[in-house]
Amino acid sequence: MKDEEDRPTLPDLADLWQETMNWQPEAGQHAQFQSFYELILESNRQLNLTRITEPSEFWEKHLWDSLRGISRLLPSPPSLFRAIDIGTGAGIPGVPVAIVRPDWEVTLLDSTRKKISFVQSAVDTLKLENIKTAVDRVEQIGHDRHHREQYDLGLIRAVATASVCAEYTLPLLKVGGLAILYRGQWTDEEAQGLAVAVEQLGGTIEATDAFVTPLTHSTRHCIYLRKIATTSTMFPRTIGIPTQDPL
């Protein structure tokens, strides 16, 4: 075991949290972020969970970026509701979200069993009782009555094109629910294509949030989709079809 002083340590950066989100994590939440970071580093060689391992880069690209997407929901009063992180991988953005919103029930979904096994182990170590994990394809659970139209919030990051992400998320949301698509660059052409897809899925583009990351000053976008009508039972289409033939 490494000595305490040899452990990579995440920067605190409370002022940056406050400046960029009008919010900052409590000491206990920061400690959980640190423990989560260490668990990822320990398992990363075997599982290839992330290429982002340097402390400041991890803080910005995994923790800050994850929470920037839900920043408009962070200061809100506690309200028990259900969120799902689709294609969670190493548990991002779902684990950071669950840490800062312990009143939410967060489901972490991935089709790779080894990744979900890691995430479940991390969840157990961190004692995050508000997290559930699932190994499955989103095209399948989108037709499962335990998941279809059962969620208030859908998170999807670095998974596929925006229209495919919409087809994955909107069938899982209740009417009135919100999907957050985490994107890098964003073009008018992509926006037009997404609008066409979202209309077929019972949704609308509520907002497009462009922002710059606080350390590397990279441009990022979060696209917010509001579900306004029940999604047709033809969606999501069968495994592989959404990516092969986007709406």
SEDRENRO-255112 format. One record per residue (C-alpha): residue in one letter; x, z, y. Coordinates in steps of 0.02 Angstrom, whole numbers, plus 50000, padded with zeros to 5 digits. Example, Ala and Ser with C-alpha at 12.3 -4.5 7.8 and 13.67 -1.06 7.14 Angstrom:
2
+-----+-------+-------+-------+
| res |    xx |    zz |    yy |
+-----+-------+-------+-------+
|   A | 50615 | 50390 | 49775 |
|   S | 50684 | 50357 | 49947 |
+-----+-------+-------+-------+
***
This chain:
247
+-----+-------+-------+-------+
| res |    xx |    zz |    yy |
+-----+-------+-------+-------+
|   M | 50000 | 50000 | 50000 |
|   K | 50064 | 49957 | 50173 |
|   D | 50106 | 50094 | 50294 |
|   E | 49976 | 50125 | 50427 |
|   E | 50090 | 50052 | 50561 |
|   D | 50109 | 49889 | 50463 |
|   R | 49923 | 49853 | 50456 |
|   P | 49869 | 49707 | 50568 |
|   T | 49757 | 49782 | 50701 |
|   L | 49617 | 49695 | 50792 |
|   P | 49625 | 49705 | 50981 |
|   D | 49496 | 49819 | 51062 |
|   L | 49457 | 49712 | 51216 |
|   A | 49309 | 49819 | 51269 |
|   D | 49316 | 49745 | 51445 |
|   L | 49303 | 49568 | 51377 |
|   W | 49154 | 49614 | 51269 |
|   Q | 49070 | 49689 | 51421 |
|   E | 49115 | 49546 | 51538 |
|   T | 49058 | 49407 | 51421 |
|   M | 48906 | 49488 | 51338 |
|   N | 48858 | 49636 | 51446 |
|   W | 48883 | 49738 | 51288 |
|   Q | 49025 | 49816 | 51190 |
|   P | 49039 | 49886 | 51014 |
|   E | 49037 | 50072 | 50985 |
|   A | 49193 | 50152 | 50912 |
|   G | 49116 | 50158 | 50739 |
|   Q | 49072 | 49974 | 50747 |
|   H | 49248 | 49928 | 50801 |
|   A | 49314 | 50028 | 50652 |
|   Q | 49199 | 49930 | 50536 |
|   F | 49261 | 49766 | 50611 |
|   Q | 49439 | 49823 | 50573 |
|   S | 49396 | 49870 | 50394 |
|   F | 49306 | 49703 | 50368 |
|   Y | 49459 | 49611 | 50436 |
|   E | 49574 | 49705 | 50316 |
|   L | 49461 | 49667 | 50167 |
|   I | 49465 | 49482 | 50210 |
|   L | 49655 | 49484 | 50224 |
|   E | 49671 | 49571 | 50056 |
|   S | 49564 | 49442 | 49965 |
|   N | 49614 | 49288 | 50064 |
|   R | 49760 | 49231 | 49955 |
|   Q | 49653 | 49221 | 49799 |
|   L | 49491 | 49159 | 49877 |
|   N | 49547 | 49056 | 50027 |
|   L | 49412 | 49138 | 50134 |
|   T | 49482 | 49087 | 50304 |
|   R | 49633 | 49008 | 50387 |
|   I | 49605 | 49121 | 50537 |
|   T | 49704 | 49280 | 50503 |
|   E | 49801 | 49323 | 50661 |
|   P | 49715 | 49475 | 50742 |
|   S | 49673 | 49400 | 50913 |
|   E | 49617 | 49236 | 50836 |
|   F | 49508 | 49328 | 50709 |
|   W | 49432 | 49431 | 50849 |
|   E | 49389 | 49277 | 50952 |
|   K | 49341 | 49148 | 50821 |
|   H | 49253 | 49260 | 50696 |
|   L | 49193 | 49419 | 50782 |
|   W | 49166 | 49368 | 50962 |
|   D | 49099 | 49196 | 50916 |
|   S | 48978 | 49270 | 50787 |
|   L | 48905 | 49393 | 50912 |
|   R | 48904 | 49272 | 51059 |
|   G | 48770 | 49178 | 50966 |
|   I | 48654 | 49328 | 50963 |
|   S | 48710 | 49400 | 51131 |
|   R | 48536 | 49378 | 51205 |
|   L | 48470 | 49490 | 51065 |
|   L | 48605 | 49625 | 51070 |
|   P | 48540 | 49739 | 51210 |
|   S | 48360 | 49726 | 51152 |
|   P | 48270 | 49881 | 51084 |
|   P | 48284 | 49909 | 50896 |
|   S | 48157 | 49806 | 50801 |
|   L | 48159 | 49790 | 50613 |
|   F | 48163 | 49607 | 50569 |
|   R | 48238 | 49491 | 50442 |
|   A | 48386 | 49375 | 50470 |
|   I | 48474 | 49254 | 50353 |
|   D | 48651 | 49185 | 50365 |
|   I | 48656 | 49016 | 50277 |
|   G | 48824 | 48966 | 50203 |
|   T | 48898 | 49135 | 50245 |
|   G | 49067 | 49104 | 50163 |
|   A | 49170 | 49260 | 50198 |
|   G | 49019 | 49345 | 50276 |
|   I | 49028 | 49267 | 50448 |
|   P | 48926 | 49279 | 50557 |
|   G | 48813 | 49388 | 50449 |
|   V | 48924 | 49541 | 50424 |
|   P | 48970 | 49563 | 50609 |
|   V | 48786 | 49540 | 50653 |
|   A | 48732 | 49670 | 50525 |
|   I | 48863 | 49792 | 50591 |
|   V | 48798 | 49785 | 50769 |
|   R | 48613 | 49776 | 50722 |
|   P | 48590 | 49904 | 50582 |
|   D | 48403 | 49897 | 50612 |
|   W | 48397 | 49716 | 50552 |
|   E | 48388 | 49664 | 50369 |
|   V | 48519 | 49528 | 50347 |
|   T | 48527 | 49413 | 50195 |
|   L | 48693 | 49325 | 50163 |
|   L | 48672 | 49163 | 50067 |
|   D | 48807 | 49054 | 49990 |
|   S | 48813 | 48936 | 49842 |
|   T | 48988 | 48993 | 49790 |
|   R | 48979 | 49144 | 49676 |
|   K | 49159 | 49200 | 49709 |
|   K | 49127 | 49210 | 49896 |
|   I | 48967 | 49309 | 49873 |
|   S | 49057 | 49425 | 49752 |
|   F | 49186 | 49459 | 49888 |
|   V | 49050 | 49484 | 50019 |
|   Q | 48954 | 49604 | 49907 |
|   S | 49112 | 49704 | 49876 |
|   A | 49146 | 49711 | 50064 |
|   V | 48967 | 49763 | 50099 |
|   D | 48981 | 49904 | 49971 |
|   T | 49148 | 49962 | 50043 |
|   L | 49080 | 49961 | 50220 |
|   K | 48918 | 50045 | 50162 |
|   L | 48810 | 49917 | 50252 |
|   E | 48640 | 49960 | 50180 |
|   N | 48549 | 49829 | 50284 |
|   I | 48631 | 49681 | 50195 |
|   K | 48570 | 49584 | 50043 |
|   T | 48668 | 49444 | 49960 |
|   A | 48610 | 49290 | 49866 |
|   V | 48699 | 49153 | 49768 |
|   D | 48595 | 48995 | 49780 |
|   R | 48574 | 48827 | 49864 |
|   V | 48475 | 48831 | 50025 |
|   E | 48377 | 48677 | 49967 |
|   Q | 48312 | 48784 | 49823 |
|   I | 48273 | 48947 | 49911 |
|   G | 48184 | 48848 | 50046 |
|   H | 48044 | 48825 | 49919 |
|   D | 48050 | 49002 | 49850 |
|   R | 47903 | 49110 | 49909 |
|   H | 48021 | 49259 | 49929 |
|   H | 48119 | 49162 | 50060 |
|   R | 48013 | 49020 | 50130 |
|   E | 47943 | 49067 | 50301 |
|   Q | 48001 | 49247 | 50276 |
|   Y | 48135 | 49263 | 50410 |
|   D | 48132 | 49297 | 50597 |
|   L | 48308 | 49232 | 50627 |
|   G | 48415 | 49100 | 50541 |
|   L | 48602 | 49085 | 50574 |
|   I | 48704 | 48935 | 50520 |
|   R | 48886 | 48905 | 50566 |
|   A | 49007 | 48765 | 50518 |
|   V | 48898 | 48700 | 50377 |
|   A | 48839 | 48522 | 50414 |
|   T | 48775 | 48408 | 50552 |
|   A | 48647 | 48484 | 50669 |
|   S | 48497 | 48392 | 50596 |
|   V | 48546 | 48449 | 50420 |
|   C | 48565 | 48628 | 50483 |
|   A | 48390 | 48616 | 50556 |
|   E | 48320 | 48558 | 50389 |
|   Y | 48406 | 48704 | 50303 |
|   T | 48349 | 48839 | 50425 |
|   L | 48175 | 48799 | 50489 |
|   P | 48084 | 48805 | 50320 |
|   L | 48147 | 48984 | 50299 |
|   L | 48080 | 49045 | 50466 |
|   K | 47912 | 49120 | 50507 |
|   V | 47815 | 49029 | 50642 |
|   G | 47889 | 49100 | 50803 |
|   G | 48058 | 49127 | 50721 |
|   L | 48224 | 49073 | 50795 |
|   A | 48367 | 48971 | 50719 |
|   I | 48541 | 48978 | 50796 |
|   L | 48657 | 48832 | 50760 |
|   Y | 48839 | 48872 | 50798 |
|   R | 48928 | 48714 | 50855 |
|   G | 49092 | 48661 | 50935 |
|   Q | 49076 | 48509 | 51048 |
|   W | 48901 | 48443 | 51080 |
|   T | 48848 | 48270 | 51138 |
|   D | 48689 | 48192 | 51206 |
|   E | 48683 | 48082 | 51051 |
|   E | 48685 | 48235 | 50938 |
|   A | 48550 | 48317 | 51044 |
|   Q | 48437 | 48164 | 51030 |
|   G | 48459 | 48156 | 50841 |
|   L | 48423 | 48341 | 50825 |
|   A | 48265 | 48327 | 50930 |
|   V | 48195 | 48196 | 50811 |
|   A | 48234 | 48303 | 50659 |
|   V | 48167 | 48465 | 50732 |
|   E | 48000 | 48386 | 50777 |
|   Q | 47974 | 48337 | 50594 |
|   L | 48015 | 48515 | 50539 |
|   G | 47892 | 48606 | 50651 |
|   G | 48018 | 48662 | 50781 |
|   T | 48076 | 48632 | 50957 |
|   I | 48245 | 48645 | 51043 |
|   E | 48222 | 48800 | 51151 |
|   A | 48395 | 48808 | 51230 |
|   T | 48571 | 48739 | 51223 |
|   D | 48701 | 48866 | 51272 |
|   A | 48873 | 48798 | 51320 |
|   F | 49012 | 48926 | 51342 |
|   V | 49201 | 48947 | 51341 |
|   T | 49290 | 49068 | 51224 |
|   P | 49377 | 49210 | 51316 |
|   L | 49554 | 49196 | 51246 |
|   T | 49588 | 49014 | 51205 |
|   H | 49459 | 48942 | 51325 |
|   S | 49385 | 48825 | 51195 |
|   T | 49215 | 48747 | 51224 |
|   R | 49078 | 48805 | 51106 |
|   H | 48890 | 48782 | 51096 |
|   C | 48745 | 48875 | 51019 |
|   I | 48585 | 48777 | 50992 |
|   Y | 48426 | 48882 | 50985 |
|   L | 48279 | 48811 | 50887 |
|   R | 48108 | 48893 | 50897 |
|   K | 47987 | 48867 | 50753 |
|   I | 47817 | 48826 | 50826 |
|   A | 47722 | 48760 | 50674 |
|   T | 47724 | 48773 | 50485 |
|   T | 47856 | 48662 | 50404 |
|   S | 47793 | 48527 | 50285 |
|   T | 47820 | 48571 | 50102 |
|   M | 47922 | 48412 | 50082 |
|   F | 48064 | 48504 | 50172 |
|   P | 48199 | 48548 | 50132 |
|   R | 48225 | 48397 | 50022 |
|   T | 48314 | 48407 | 49855 |
|   I | 48496 | 48459 | 49837 |
|   G | 48613 | 48335 | 49920 |
|   I | 48479 | 48228 | 50003 |
|   P | 48485 | 48311 | 50176 |
|   T | 48672 | 48276 | 50192 |
|   Q | 48661 | 48101 | 50115 |
|   D | 48511 | 48048 | 50220 |
|   P | 48494 | 48157 | 50376 |
|   L | 48328 | 48156 | 50465 |
+-----+-------+-------+-------+
***
